[in-house]
Amino acid sequence: MNDDNIQFQNVDSWKGGSGKFGLTFKQIVLEHIRRVTINGSVEWHGGYWNETGYNPTIRTYVHNSRDVYNNSVRMLRALLLGYFDSKIELIDKQLQKELKEAYEKYKKAEDKSAKLEYYETKVDIHIRLFEQLIMLSKRLNFFEEETTEEEM
């Protein structure tokens, strides 16, 4: 095999495999921003087991909506990490420090209210991170419409 024939595509214009239904990286980011927005637009609740039916009773777990939101923001951060500029690097460093400090405080606490306070703090930090990721996406022109010429 000749290594001279290897070519890499630009991640910004990558459209997935063959076919016209692939996604560009910008489209993936925009879709994830939409999902974060949906996950953040619900009533916050802790995880719990929901039981329905009678003989048999069906138990299904309902996820903690705070964790779903926090995790979706973390995944958006992971997607955009390679695009971080100096402005968001400073803010991200501070927010990651705040998350670590909040976790350490929660672990050392002995009262039961510490968990609720930790969840509230964590959500607040992730909301601020999401705001910064949106501003970064704007600086990167991810919200500009792309025009494509499709093959007939």
Steps between C-alpha positions, in 0.01 A plus 500: 500500500636837402471765775519781241136435402351568844280810509321656795184705468455837664286446813311826431368375166467129584157366409526146630504195281372484147164646411348843538358449851830540684553779752767766509677566829312830531169318457598253772583789735174679418303180559671454835428863597134427421508192724662694788228763464229233514664326798525835680138594429341244731404494863799394709449179695711227648511150361236257617333168426155519341270203555205433268261213461387230731614139482743544345622833627735667255778707652679755282768743608439869428834677467605793716424796270782703655754231414362468146542876452846512659620206291366650177691825571814297576467321165456832318818619673677183382387566142626859505818448706722496191357838398554678833650847469690689768182672623309180577812320627522744792129477577497120465797467735313704764175303455681164520667622821158598641361155414791330675465722809124438516559124482766511772268704723218250441724202583614659828149606607319290754147637470239374256435843347851498353396274213218731390729802530765319294248417225379861490857632482593248232199597283579869544861446389387295199252772400784754506721258303223451244468878461874522432489210252220680312709817485798295376279340234393848392865615479570191286207588269324170569163675469551618142294310248695280267405476137577181319468395143349157480580267217203407285 
